[in-house]
Amino acid sequence: MLICLTIFRPKWIEYSVDGEHFTSFGDAYQLGWGHYRGDRIGVYSYNCEREQGYIDVDQFCYVAAGAAKAYMTFEHTL
């Protein structure tokens, strides 16, 4: 999965089954400030019918382009 982020421009999410060719899904959206912390990027599970749920993630990589440095926030390889 790939999330394309640019400041002050619409964002979108893409997925890939081979890591090379990505397909967009859903509508483009604009990030905004949420209280004092702003938006947060992540992968999560939301289940409105029960109290439990899960998501199995093998790797989550957050890369900031430009002046910021790239940070690996989560990586787990089986």
Secondary structure, DSSP 8 states (H G I E B T S, - for coil): -EEE--TTS-EEEEE-SSSSS-EEEEEEE-----TTT----------SSSS------SEEEE---TTS--EEEEE---
